[in-house]
């Protein structure tokens, strides 16, 4: 009997999904996160699930970590030195001239990623064609080592110009530093991100270095805690931002690939459960305690290499999503001008919303839902955690008094403001990309998503929505369904007419072999090693453009024509200009566990009661989701409660239970 445990560490809760492959059963669990030592919450959850590290032969863990993410967002990476060519030491400080707010003539300067004294230069230069114009010598390397000894950093980032064409001098520097200071964490751009654009490559490589020692330390503590008395450890995999899993060793070496691991798990989970219900075109939002992650799935999860984390460009492959500071823990306040604001500041796990009874006093979105009766104190977390409604009312009343409203009106205002934030985020991922939301199904998950799904669908004029089975722990469930993956890339920057298809294919094959070897070498003993799936894609643009479109690789002639067609679809025109191939990308995946959602079976007798909610004239039914049968329909208004979440079925909406337990929502008005 094999069991697989998915663990998603969030800002407020750590979620667990335990899958038993002998009967396909699932067990769900939640504990409050412990941000200062995330492994403590994980170990607590394992104990409360009745598991033990002695189960190393039958238990495997897949984990989505926020350690690297929090370090970047909070600016708490380790002291790092940056090494580049002479004349390029200020690249990280200068960045791009593009401004986030175009008409803000006095934008606030973001602090540089590293202070100037930690940006070191070496006399070396490679041309754009890969020719050595100036080579490193022993004197230059010794001078660099002397500077590093004086700075005494914990990590080093090496980023030489055009190193994606020739990595030899970066390798030479890495070897010299390792011999001189063996304990340093070294991040090399030709290894982390062998692509053009020295600023983005430099930032990505530096972030990888800054969080590397932290991530390695955390994973070492977690893996040690998962060892039994004989030294055997529970197998541990880590979720990546690309919606695939990797080994602990690879995660520690490339922590920059983990910055969206939790949200990536949610997207994978949404794709799996929605597909089981026959839905493949999804507009999704994951509303947790701290933030909301929005994405679009058109049969496949979208990826991007242009993500920004904490304002910094991170060019490694990530799921394509837009994140805003709007969650259940988002704090509401009235500014000096009398305007109601919600977020991005969050109450987090400690002290949390006022209704948690853990010392929080400031009003949050969760408190507003409690005041409106949409979160029932006795039903929260299946009754495992009792909410304090009086504390929620007291907190929301501070907003009510400032605005001259009743407590219920203030609570409704908080909900409307946070809904508006999420609607705008959903438009960014759909309308602003030329997609009509009405052609998609709105999928909500996360602990707070179901409370807002109907309102968001109405605002976007969407008539279909879906609340997945186990929506409150969907990220953890998605981690169980994720395949192991490796991604490799290399920039070539060549016009189509200057390319030879055999040469391009040779580069693809080289990247694929590298990725496949890494994947197979990390596979647990006994896993098949010949079932890897490989996909090739390429970034293409017109010569002179700054941005490229990603296309599947089907040969030179096919990709050129496909680019013209795609450019026409995306921008409404095509150009009579040379087409440039920018970056080759390879993704190798391996499915390491069979994961099939079990057919839905009611787990409890259905017991329906009614409550009165502010602003709703008729009594509102309260239904336990665990007691619903396949095909059963509910009419709004209704509250559908479950252990990990609550769904508010608004008036005019209908819900139907599909074969795996998803709630399919329809606007009947």
C-alpha positions in Angstrom: 0.0 0.0 0.0 1.5 3.3 -1.1 0.3 6.7 0.2 1.1 10.1 -1.1 0.9 13.3 0.9 0.6 16.7 -0.8 1.5 19.6 1.4 1.0 23.3 0.5 2.4 25.9 2.9 0.4 29.0 2.6 0.5 32.4 4.3 -2.3 31.5 6.7 -2.8 27.7 6.6 -0.8 24.7 5.6 -2.9 22.2 3.7 -2.6 18.5 3.5 -4.1 15.9 1.1 -3.4 12.3 1.7 -4.0 9.9 -1.3 -4.1 6.1 -0.8 -3.5 4.4 -4.1 -4.9 1.1 -3.0 -8.5 2.4 -2.9 -8.2 5.9 -4.4 -9.4 7.5 -1.2 -8.4 11.1 -0.1 -8.0 12.6 3.4 -7.9 16.3 3.9 -6.4 18.3 6.7 -5.4 21.9 7.6 -3.2 23.5 10.3 -2.2 27.1 10.9 1.1 27.9 9.2 4.2 28.6 11.2 6.0 31.2 9.0 9.2 31.4 11.1 9.7 27.6 10.8 7.4 26.2 8.1 8.5 22.6 8.8 6.9 22.7 12.2 3.4 23.0 10.7 4.2 20.2 8.3 5.3 17.9 11.0 2.3 18.8 13.1 -0.1 18.0 10.2 1.7 14.6 9.6 1.2 13.7 13.3 -2.4 14.8 13.3 -3.1 12.7 10.2 -1.8 9.7 12.2 1.3 9.3 10.0 4.9 8.8 11.1 8.3 8.9 9.6 8.6 5.2 10.2 6.2 4.9 7.2 9.2 5.8 4.9 8.6 2.7 2.7 4.9 3.4 2.1 4.7 7.2 2.3 5.9 9.9 -0.1 5.6 13.7 0.3 5.2 16.3 -2.3 5.6 19.8 -0.9 5.0 23.3 -2.2 7.3 25.7 -0.3 7.0 29.5 0.3 10.5 29.8 1.9 12.1 31.2 -1.3 9.1 33.3 -2.1 9.0 35.0 1.3 12.7 35.6 1.2 12.4 37.5 -2.1 9.2 39.4 -1.1 10.6 40.4 2.3 14.1 41.2 1.0 15.7 38.7 3.5 18.1 36.8 1.2 21.6 36.1 2.3 24.6 38.5 1.6 25.5 37.9 -2.0 28.2 39.1 -4.3 27.5 39.7 -8.0 30.3 39.1 -10.6 30.1 40.5 -14.1 32.2 42.0 -16.9 34.0 45.4 -16.6 31.6 48.2 -17.3 28.4 46.2 -16.4 28.5 46.4 -12.6 25.5 48.8 -12.6 23.2 46.6 -14.7 21.2 45.4 -11.6 20.8 49.0 -10.4 19.8 50.6 -13.7 17.4 47.9 -14.9 15.0 48.8 -17.6 13.7 52.3 -18.3 10.1 51.1 -18.5 8.0 52.5 -15.7 5.2 50.6 -13.9 3.1 53.8 -13.8 3.6 55.6 -17.1 2.4 59.0 -16.0 4.0 59.1 -12.5 6.8 61.6 -13.1 8.3 61.0 -9.7 8.2 57.2 -9.2 9.5 55.8 -5.9 12.8 54.2 -6.5 13.0 50.5 -5.6 16.1 49.7 -3.6 18.7 48.0 -5.7 18.9 44.2 -5.5 22.5 44.4 -4.2 24.6 47.4 -2.9 27.2 48.7 -5.3 30.1 47.4 -3.2 28.9 43.8 -3.7 28.9 44.1 -7.6 32.3 43.0 -8.8 33.9 43.2 -12.3 36.3 41.1 -14.2 38.3 42.1 -17.3 36.6 39.7 -19.8 34.4 40.2 -22.9 32.6 37.9 -25.3 31.0 39.2 -28.5 27.4 38.7 -29.5 28.7 36.1 -31.9 30.5 34.2 -29.1 34.0 35.4 -30.0 36.5 36.0 -27.1 37.4 39.7 -27.4 39.2 39.7 -24.0 40.0 36.6 -22.0 40.3 36.1 -18.3 43.8 35.6 -16.9 45.2 34.3 -13.6 45.8 37.8 -12.3 42.2 38.9 -12.8 40.9 35.7 -11.1 43.2 36.2 -8.1 42.1 39.9 -7.7 38.5 38.7 -7.7 39.1 36.0 -5.1 40.8 38.6 -2.9 37.7 40.9 -3.1 35.5 38.0 -2.2 37.5 37.1 0.8 37.2 40.7 2.0 33.4 40.9 1.4 32.8 37.4 2.9 29.4 36.8 1.2 27.4 33.6 1.8 26.5 33.3 -1.9 27.9 34.4 -5.3 26.1 35.1 -8.6 28.1 35.0 -11.8 26.6 36.7 -14.9 29.0 37.3 -17.8 27.9 38.9 -21.1 26.7 36.4 -23.7 27.6 33.4 -21.5 24.6 31.6 -23.0 26.8 31.3 -26.2 30.0 30.2 -24.3 29.9 29.3 -20.7 33.7 28.5 -20.4 34.7 31.6 -18.4 31.8 31.4 -16.0 32.8 27.8 -15.3 36.4 28.9 -14.8 35.3 31.4 -12.3 33.0 29.0 -10.5 35.8 26.4 -10.2 38.3 29.0 -8.8 35.8 30.2 -6.2 34.9 26.7 -5.1 38.6 25.9 -4.6 39.2 29.1 -2.6 36.0 29.1 -0.6 34.3 25.7 -0.7 31.3 26.7 1.5 29.9 29.4 -0.8 26.6 28.9 -2.7 27.4 29.7 -6.4 24.7 30.6 -8.9 25.9 30.7 -12.5 23.8 32.4 -15.2 24.8 29.9 -17.9 23.4 27.2 -15.7 20.4 28.9 -14.1 19.2 30.9 -17.2 21.2 30.6 -20.4 19.2 33.2 -22.3 19.7 36.7 -23.7 18.8 39.9 -21.8 21.6 40.4 -19.3 19.4 42.4 -16.8 16.7 39.7 -16.5 19.4 37.0 -16.5 21.4 38.8 -13.9 18.4 39.4 -11.6 17.3 35.7 -11.9 20.7 34.4 -11.2 21.2 36.8 -8.2 17.8 35.9 -6.7 18.8 32.2 -7.0 22.0 32.9 -5.1 20.3 35.0 -2.4 17.7 32.4 -1.5 19.8 29.3 -2.2 21.4 28.9 1.3 18.0 29.6 2.9 16.3 27.0 0.8 19.0 24.4 1.2 18.9 24.9 5.0 15.1 24.6 5.1 15.0 21.5 3.0 17.8 19.9 5.0 15.8 20.5 8.2 12.6 19.1 6.7 14.3 16.1 5.2 16.1 15.4 8.5 12.8 15.6 10.4 11.3 13.0 8.0 14.0 10.4 8.8 13.2 7.4 10.9 15.5 5.9 13.6 17.3 3.9 11.0 18.2 7.0 9.0 15.7 6.1 6.2 13.9 9.3 5.0 10.4 9.6 3.6 10.8 10.4 -0.1 10.3 14.1 -0.6 9.6 16.0 -3.8 9.3 19.8 -4.3 6.7 21.5 -6.5 8.2 24.0 -9.0 6.7 27.2 -10.5 6.4 25.3 -13.8 3.7 23.0 -12.3 6.1 20.0 -12.2 8.0 18.4 -9.3 11.7 18.2 -8.7 14.0 16.5 -6.2 15.3 18.1 -3.0 18.8 18.4 -4.5 17.6 20.2 -7.6 15.2 22.4 -5.6 18.2 23.5 -3.4 20.3 24.2 -6.4 17.7 26.1 -8.3 15.4 27.7 -5.7 14.4 30.5 -8.1 12.3 27.8 -9.8 10.1 27.5 -6.7 8.8 31.1 -6.3 5.3 30.1 -7.5 5.2 26.5 -6.3 2.0 26.8 -4.3 0.0 28.6 -6.9 1.3 26.2 -9.6 -0.1 23.3 -7.6 -3.5 25.1 -7.5 -3.5 25.5 -11.2 -2.6 21.8 -11.7 -5.4 20.8 -9.3 -7.9 23.0 -11.1 -7.0 21.5 -14.4 -7.3 18.0 -13.1 -10.7 18.3 -11.3 -12.3 20.5 -13.9 -11.3 18.1 -16.7 -12.9 15.3 -14.7 -16.1 17.3 -14.8 -15.8 17.9 -18.6 -14.5 21.5 -18.4 -11.3 22.5 -20.2 -11.5 26.2 -20.8 -11.1 27.8 -17.4 -10.6 31.3 -15.9 -9.4 30.5 -12.4 -8.9 32.4 -9.2 -7.2 31.0 -6.1 -8.2 33.1 -3.1 -6.3 32.2 0.0 -5.6 34.0 3.2 -3.1 36.5 1.9 -3.5 36.8 -1.9 -5.5 35.9 -5.0 -3.8 34.2 -7.9 -5.6 34.5 -11.3 -4.9 32.5 -14.4 -6.4 31.2 -17.6 -6.3 27.6 -18.8 -7.3 26.9 -22.4 -7.0 23.1 -22.3 -3.4 23.5 -21.2 -1.8 25.5 -18.4 -0.1 28.6 -19.8 3.6 29.4 -19.0 5.6 32.6 -19.1 9.2 33.6 -18.8 8.3 37.3 -18.0 7.0 36.9 -14.5 7.8 39.5 -11.8 8.1 38.5 -8.1 8.4 41.4 -5.6 8.9 43.8 -8.5 11.9 41.8 -9.9 11.8 40.1 -13.3 12.2 36.3 -12.9 12.7 34.8 -16.3 12.6 31.1 -15.5 9.5 29.1 -16.7 6.5 29.7 -14.5 2.8 29.2 -14.7 1.2 32.3 -16.3 -0.7 34.1 -13.6 -1.5 37.5 -12.1 -1.3 37.9 -8.3 -2.9 40.6 -6.2 -2.9 41.3 -2.5 -6.5 40.3 -1.9 -7.3 37.4 0.4 -9.4 36.4 3.3 -6.9 38.0 5.6 -6.7 41.3 3.7 -7.1 44.2 6.1 -9.8 46.9 5.5 -9.3 50.5 6.5 -10.5 54.0 5.8 -7.9 56.4 4.5 -7.6 60.1 5.4 -10.0 61.1 2.5 -12.7 58.7 3.7 -12.0 56.1 1.1 -12.5 52.4 2.0 -9.3 50.4 1.2 -8.9 46.6 1.3 -5.4 45.0 1.1 -2.7 44.4 0.1 -1.7 44.3 3.8 -2.8 41.0 5.4 -3.3 39.8 8.9 -1.6 36.5 7.9 -1.6 33.5 10.2 -0.5 35.5 13.3 -2.5 37.1 14.6 -4.9 36.5 11.7 -8.4 37.9 11.3 -10.2 39.2 14.4 -12.7 36.3 14.3 -9.8 33.8 14.8 -9.5 34.9 18.4 -5.7 35.0 18.3 -5.3 38.7 19.1 -6.2 40.3 15.8 -8.1 43.6 16.1 -8.1 45.0 12.5 -11.0 44.1 10.2 -10.4 41.7 7.3 -12.4 40.2 4.5 -12.9 37.1 6.6 -14.4 39.2 9.4 -16.7 40.8 6.9 -18.0 37.4 5.7 -18.6 36.4 9.3 -20.6 39.6 9.9 -22.7 38.9 6.8 -23.3 35.4 8.1 -21.6 33.7 5.1 -19.0 32.1 7.3 -20.7 30.2 10.1 -18.6 30.2 13.3 -19.5 26.6 14.2 -18.8 25.2 10.7 -15.4 26.6 10.1 -12.8 23.9 9.4 -15.5 21.4 10.1 -16.0 22.7 13.6 -12.3 22.2 14.5 -11.9 26.0 14.9 -14.6 28.1 16.4 -14.8 31.7 15.0 -15.6 34.6 17.3 -18.4 36.6 15.7 -18.4 39.2 18.3 -14.8 40.0 17.6 -15.5 40.2 13.9 -18.4 42.7 14.5 -16.2 44.8 16.8 -13.4 44.9 14.2 -15.7 45.8 11.2 -17.4 48.4 13.4 -14.3 50.5 13.2 -14.9 50.8 9.5 -18.6 51.4 10.0 -18.0 54.3 12.4 -15.5 55.9 10.1 -17.9 55.7 7.2 -21.1 56.4 9.1 -22.6 53.1 8.1 -24.1 50.1 9.9 -21.8 47.2 10.6 -23.6 45.1 7.9 -23.3 47.9 5.3 -19.6 48.3 6.1 -19.1 44.5 5.8 -20.8 44.5 2.4 -18.6 47.4 1.4 -15.5 45.5 2.2 -16.7 42.5 0.2 -17.6 44.7 -2.8 -14.1 46.4 -2.7 -12.2 43.1 -2.6 -14.5 41.7 -5.3 -13.6 44.7 -7.5 -9.9 44.0 -7.0 -10.4 40.4 -8.2 -12.6 41.3 -11.1 -9.9 43.7 -12.4 -7.3 40.9 -12.0 -9.5 38.5 -13.9 -9.8 41.1 -16.7 -6.0 41.3 -16.9 -5.8 37.6 -17.7 -8.8 37.5 -20.1 -10.1 40.8 -21.6 -6.7 42.4 -21.9 -5.5 39.4 -23.8 -8.3 39.4 -26.3 -10.3 36.6 -24.5 -14.0 36.8 -23.8 -14.6 35.6 -20.2 -18.1 34.5 -21.2 -16.5 31.7 -23.3 -14.8 30.2 -20.1 -15.9 28.7 -16.9 -15.0 30.6 -13.7 -13.2 28.2 -11.4 -12.7 29.3 -7.7 -10.6 27.6 -5.1 -8.6 28.4 -2.1 -10.2 28.7 1.3 -12.0 31.9 0.5 -12.8 31.5 -3.2 -16.2 29.9 -2.9 -17.6 32.9 -0.9 -17.0 35.3 -3.9 -17.4 33.2 -7.0 -21.0 34.1 -7.9 -20.3 37.8 -7.5 -17.2 37.7 -9.7 -19.0 35.7 -12.4 -21.9 38.2 -12.4 -19.5 41.1 -12.7 -17.8 39.4 -15.7 -21.1 38.4 -17.2 -20.1 34.7 -17.0 -23.0 32.3 -16.6 -21.0 29.2 -15.6 -18.8 28.6 -12.6 -17.3 25.7 -10.9 -16.2 25.1 -7.3 -13.9 22.1 -7.4 -14.1 19.1 -5.1 -11.7 19.8 -2.1 -11.4 23.5 -3.3 -9.9 24.6 0.0 -6.9 22.4 -0.4 -6.7 22.2 -4.2 -3.0 23.3 -4.3 -2.0 20.3 -2.2 -4.2 18.0 -4.3 -2.6 19.4 -7.5 0.9 18.6 -6.2 -0.1 14.9 -6.0 -1.2 15.0 -9.6 1.8 16.8 -10.9 4.4 15.0 -13.0 8.1 15.3 -12.4 9.6 17.8 -14.8 12.8 19.5 -16.0 12.9 22.6 -18.2 16.0 23.7 -20.2 16.4 26.7 -22.5 19.1 28.4 -24.6 19.0 31.6 -26.6 20.3 31.7 -30.2 18.9 34.9 -31.7 19.1 34.0 -35.3 16.9 34.9 -38.3 15.1 32.0 -39.9 17.0 32.5 -43.2 20.3 32.1 -41.4 19.3 28.9 -39.7 19.8 25.3 -40.5 17.0 23.0 -39.3 19.4 20.2 -38.4 21.5 22.6 -36.3 18.4 23.8 -34.4 17.2 20.2 -33.8 20.7 19.3 -32.5 20.5 22.0 -29.9 17.0 20.8 -28.9 18.3 17.2 -28.6 21.2 18.3 -26.5 18.9 20.2 -24.1 16.5 17.3 -24.0 19.2 14.8 -23.1 20.5 17.1 -20.3 17.0 17.5 -18.9 16.2 13.8 -19.3 19.4 12.7 -17.6 18.6 15.0 -14.6 15.1 13.6 -14.4 16.0 10.0 -14.5 18.9 10.3 -12.1 16.6 11.8 -9.5 13.9 9.2 -10.0 13.1 7.0 -6.9 14.4 3.5 -7.1 12.0 1.3 -9.1 10.4 4.0 -11.2 10.4 3.4 -14.9 13.1 5.4 -16.7 12.0 5.1 -20.3 8.6 6.9 -20.0 9.7 10.5 -20.2 7.7 12.8 -22.4 9.5 15.6 -24.2 8.1 18.8 -25.8 9.9 21.4 -27.8 8.9 25.1 -28.1 10.6 28.2 -29.4 10.2 32.0 -28.8 9.8 33.8 -32.1 9.6 37.5 -33.1 10.0 39.9 -36.0 13.6 41.2 -36.2 13.8 44.3 -34.0 10.9 43.5 -31.7 11.5 43.3 -28.0 8.9 40.6 -27.1 8.5 37.2 -28.6 5.6 34.7 -29.0 6.1 31.1 -27.8 5.2 28.4 -30.4 5.6 24.6 -30.5 8.5 23.5 -32.6 7.5 21.8 -35.9 10.4 22.7 -38.1 11.6 26.0 -39.7 9.0 26.4 -42.4 6.1 25.5 -40.1 7.2 27.7 -37.2 7.7 30.8 -39.5 4.2 30.4 -40.9 2.7 29.7 -37.5 4.4 32.8 -36.2 2.8 35.1 -38.9 -0.6 33.6 -38.1 -0.2 33.9 -34.3 1.0 37.5 -34.6 -2.1 38.2 -36.7 -4.4 36.7 -34.1 -2.6 38.4 -31.2 -2.0 41.9 -32.6 -4.3 42.2 -35.6 -1.6 42.4 -38.3 1.5 40.7 -39.8 4.6 42.3 -41.1 6.8 41.7 -44.2 9.9 41.5 -42.0 12.5 38.8 -41.2 11.5 36.4 -38.5 13.9 35.8 -35.7 14.2 32.6 -33.6 15.1 33.8 -30.1 15.1 31.0 -27.4 14.8 27.3 -27.7 12.9 25.6 -24.8 12.6 21.9 -23.8 10.3 20.4 -21.2 10.7 16.8 -20.1 8.1 15.2 -17.9 7.6 11.9 -16.2 4.5 10.7 -14.5 5.6 9.0 -11.3 2.3 8.1 -9.6 -1.1 7.1 -10.8 -3.6 9.7 -9.6 -7.3 9.3 -10.4 -10.0 11.3 -8.7 -12.4 8.9 -6.9 -16.1 8.9 -7.9 -18.0 11.1 -5.5 -19.7 9.3 -2.6 -21.7 11.1 0.1 -19.9 10.7 3.4 -22.6 12.0 5.7 -26.3 12.1 6.1 -27.7 15.2 4.6 -28.9 17.7 7.2 -30.3 21.0 6.0 -31.0 23.9 8.3 -31.9 27.6 7.6 -30.4 30.8 8.8 -31.2 34.5 8.4 -28.6 36.6 6.7 -28.3 40.4 6.5 -29.7 41.7 3.2 -31.5 38.4 2.3 -35.3 38.4 2.8 -35.9 34.7 2.6 -34.3 32.1 4.9 -31.0 30.7 3.6 -30.4 27.0 3.5 -27.2 25.7 5.1 -26.1 22.4 3.4 -23.3 20.1 4.2 -21.4 19.4 1.0 -20.3 16.0 2.2 -23.9 14.8 2.2 -24.7 15.9 -1.4 -25.4 13.1 -4.0 -24.2 13.1 -7.6 -26.7 14.9 -9.7 -28.3 16.7 -6.8 -29.3 20.3 -7.4 -29.5 23.3 -5.1 -31.1 26.7 -5.6 -29.6 29.9 -4.2 -29.5 31.5 -1.8 -27.6 28.8 0.1 -24.5 28.2 2.1 -22.7 25.0 1.2 -20.2 24.1 4.0 -17.3 21.7 4.0 -14.2 21.1 6.1 -11.9 23.3 4.1 -14.1 26.0 2.6 -17.6 27.5 2.3 -19.5 28.3 -0.9 -22.0 31.1 -1.0 -24.6 30.2 -3.7 -26.1 33.6 -4.4 -29.7 34.3 -5.2 -30.5 33.4 -8.9 -27.7 30.7 -9.0 -28.1 26.9 -9.2 -25.5 24.3 -8.2 -25.3 20.7 -9.4 -23.0 18.0 -8.1 -21.0 16.2 -10.9 -19.6 12.7 -10.8 -16.4 13.6 -8.9 -18.0 16.0 -6.5 -17.4 19.3 -8.2 -20.2 21.9 -7.8 -21.2 23.2 -11.2 -22.8 26.6 -10.9 -25.3 28.2 -13.3 -26.7 31.6 -13.4 -30.5 31.1 -13.9 -31.5 34.7 -14.0 
